[in-house]
Amino acid sequence: MTTQPVPVDLGQFQDLRAAAAGCTACGLAATRTQVVFGEGDPSARLLVVGEAPGAEEDRTGRPFVGRSGQLLERLLAEEAGLSRADCFIANVVKCRPPENRNPSAGEVAACRPWLDQQVALMAPEVVLTLGNFSSRLLLGTKDGITTLRGRSYPVGLGGRTVTVVPTLHPAAVLRGGKVPMGQVRDDLRRVARLLAEAAA
């Protein structure tokens, strides 16, 4: 069976982006520079989900623009044949927590509806989660990323079933060297296989 990407209603997607830009559902609204809604192709078959914006992301309004983002782009190209423009990149929390602290449970809960609506409108086939926060949230588990990675999981998101592939956050790869680098490469090859199978 051939799976075709579902056309995104770009008007609805832009309406969602505009609504998110004015969100005041949690205290992060008071400290952010801007909402980092996400970036890329809303019709993409792959959605990449990280944790939260950092200082550079808060300044530019773009997710994953620092060293972690550069590494992510390179590995997506090398292992999955995908450019940044071929996916959509977002975060669990759309506003930067002060001092780059971890988002609180309340902040994650307040922001979850935005991610759910993004998934519902985009209808991606595969969701790549980066690190503990996004992986635990979307898989509904307390297990850590080192336990979760190396497999794929069917998950109900946005009113449909998508395949979630958890992997290490690029920041952990930058700190960790060859072993985590190899693990992320393996996980991205898994993403490429899943996308190829869905298109066959």
C-alpha positions as CSV (number, residue, x, y, z in Angstrom):
1,M,0.0,0.0,0.0
2,T,1.3,3.4,-0.9
3,T,1.1,6.1,1.7
4,Q,0.9,9.6,0.4
5,P,1.5,12.7,2.6
6,V,-1.7,14.3,3.7
7,P,-2.0,17.8,2.3
8,V,-1.9,20.3,5.1
9,D,-4.4,23.1,5.3
10,L,-1.8,25.9,5.3
11,G,-4.4,28.5,6.4
12,Q,-5.2,26.4,9.5
13,F,-1.5,25.9,10.2
14,Q,-0.8,29.6,10.0
15,D,-3.8,30.3,12.2
16,L,-2.3,27.9,14.7
17,R,1.1,29.6,14.5
18,A,-0.6,33.0,15.0
19,A,-2.6,31.7,18.0
20,A,0.6,30.2,19.6
21,A,2.4,33.5,19.2
22,G,0.1,35.1,21.7
23,C,0.0,32.2,24.2
24,T,-0.1,33.1,27.9
25,A,-1.0,29.6,29.2
26,C,2.0,29.4,31.5
27,G,4.6,31.7,33.2
28,L,7.1,31.4,30.4
29,A,5.1,34.0,28.5
30,A,6.4,36.6,30.8
31,T,10.1,35.8,30.2
32,R,10.3,34.8,26.6
33,T,11.4,37.0,23.7
34,Q,9.1,35.1,21.3
35,V,7.3,31.8,20.8
36,V,9.4,29.3,18.8
37,F,6.5,27.5,17.0
38,G,8.6,25.4,14.8
39,E,10.1,25.5,11.3
40,G,10.1,23.4,8.1
41,D,7.6,21.9,5.8
42,P,4.2,21.5,7.4
43,S,3.5,18.7,4.8
44,A,6.6,16.8,5.9
45,R,6.5,13.1,6.5
46,L,8.9,13.5,9.4
47,L,8.4,15.6,12.5
48,V,11.4,16.2,14.8
49,V,10.5,17.1,18.4
50,G,13.0,18.5,20.9
51,E,12.7,19.8,24.4
52,A,12.6,23.6,24.6
53,P,14.2,26.6,22.9
54,G,17.5,27.9,24.1
55,A,18.8,31.5,24.1
56,E,19.6,31.6,20.4
57,E,16.3,30.0,19.5
58,D,14.4,32.6,21.7
59,R,16.3,35.4,20.0
60,T,15.8,34.2,16.4
61,G,12.4,32.4,16.7
62,R,13.9,29.3,15.0
63,P,14.4,25.9,16.6
64,F,17.7,24.1,16.7
65,V,19.9,26.9,15.3
66,G,23.0,26.4,17.5
67,R,25.6,23.6,17.6
68,S,23.0,21.0,18.3
69,G,21.0,22.1,15.4
70,Q,24.0,22.0,13.0
71,L,24.8,18.5,14.2
72,L,21.1,17.4,13.7
73,E,21.1,18.8,10.2
74,R,24.3,17.0,9.3
75,L,23.2,13.6,10.7
76,L,19.8,13.8,9.0
77,A,21.5,14.5,5.7
78,E,24.1,11.7,6.1
79,E,21.9,9.0,7.5
80,A,18.4,9.7,6.2
81,G,19.1,11.8,3.1
82,L,16.9,14.6,4.5
83,S,17.6,18.3,4.7
84,R,16.1,20.6,7.3
85,A,13.6,21.7,4.7
86,D,12.4,18.1,4.3
87,C,11.1,17.9,7.9
88,F,9.3,20.0,10.4
89,I,11.3,20.7,13.6
90,A,9.5,21.7,16.8
91,N,9.8,21.5,20.6
92,V,7.6,20.1,23.4
93,V,7.7,23.6,25.0
94,K,7.6,26.6,22.6
95,C,9.1,29.2,25.0
96,R,12.5,29.3,26.5
97,P,12.7,28.4,30.2
98,P,14.8,31.0,32.0
99,E,18.5,30.2,32.3
100,N,17.8,27.2,30.0
101,R,16.5,25.2,33.0
102,N,14.4,22.1,32.4
103,P,10.7,22.8,31.7
104,S,8.4,22.2,34.6
105,A,5.6,19.6,34.5
106,G,3.1,22.4,34.4
107,E,4.8,24.2,31.5
108,V,4.9,20.9,29.5
109,A,1.2,20.3,30.2
110,A,0.3,23.9,29.3
111,C,2.2,23.6,26.0
112,R,1.1,20.1,25.0
113,P,-2.1,21.1,23.1
114,W,0.0,23.1,20.7
115,L,2.1,20.1,19.8
116,D,-1.0,17.9,19.5
117,Q,-2.6,20.3,17.1
118,Q,0.6,20.5,15.1
119,V,0.6,16.7,14.7
120,A,-3.1,16.7,13.9
121,L,-2.7,19.2,11.1
122,M,0.6,17.8,9.7
123,A,-0.2,14.1,9.9
124,P,3.4,13.0,9.8
125,E,4.3,9.4,9.3
126,V,7.3,9.3,11.7
127,V,8.1,11.4,14.7
128,L,11.7,11.6,15.8
129,T,12.0,12.6,19.5
130,L,15.2,14.0,20.8
131,G,16.2,13.3,24.4
132,N,14.2,12.5,27.5
133,F,11.6,15.2,27.6
134,S,10.0,14.7,24.2
135,S,10.5,10.9,24.2
136,R,8.9,10.4,27.7
137,L,6.0,12.8,26.9
138,L,5.0,11.2,23.6
139,L,5.6,7.7,24.7
140,G,3.8,8.2,28.0
141,T,6.6,6.6,30.0
142,K,9.2,7.5,32.7
143,D,11.9,5.3,31.1
144,G,15.1,7.2,30.1
145,I,16.2,7.7,26.5
146,T,19.0,5.2,26.7
147,T,16.4,2.5,27.5
148,L,13.9,3.8,24.9
149,R,16.1,4.3,21.9
150,G,16.9,1.6,19.4
151,R,13.3,0.8,18.6
152,S,10.2,2.4,17.1
153,Y,6.8,2.7,18.7
154,P,3.3,3.1,17.3
155,V,1.6,5.9,19.2
156,G,-1.7,7.7,19.0
157,L,-1.1,11.4,18.5
158,G,-3.3,14.1,17.1
159,G,-6.1,11.6,16.4
160,R,-4.0,9.2,14.3
161,T,-1.3,6.6,14.8
162,V,2.3,7.7,14.1
163,T,5.6,5.8,14.5
164,V,7.8,7.4,17.2
165,V,11.5,6.9,17.0
166,P,13.3,8.1,20.1
167,T,17.0,9.1,20.0
168,L,19.5,11.0,22.0
169,H,19.5,14.8,22.0
170,P,22.2,16.2,19.8
171,A,23.6,18.1,22.8
172,A,24.3,14.7,24.5
173,V,26.1,13.6,21.3
174,L,28.3,16.8,21.4
175,R,29.2,15.9,25.0
176,G,29.5,12.2,24.6
177,G,31.7,11.3,21.6
178,K,31.7,8.2,19.5
179,V,29.2,5.9,21.3
180,P,26.2,8.3,21.3
181,M,27.1,9.5,17.8
182,G,26.9,5.9,16.6
183,Q,23.6,5.4,18.4
184,V,22.0,8.5,16.8
185,R,23.2,7.4,13.4
186,D,21.6,4.0,13.9
187,D,18.3,5.6,14.9
188,L,18.3,7.9,11.9
189,R,18.9,5.0,9.6
190,R,15.8,3.5,11.3
191,V,13.9,6.6,10.4
192,A,15.0,6.4,6.8
193,R,13.9,2.7,6.6
194,L,10.5,3.5,8.1
195,L,9.9,6.3,5.7
196,A,10.9,4.1,2.8
197,E,8.6,1.3,3.9
198,A,5.7,3.7,4.2
199,A,6.2,5.0,0.7
200,A,6.6,1.6,-0.9
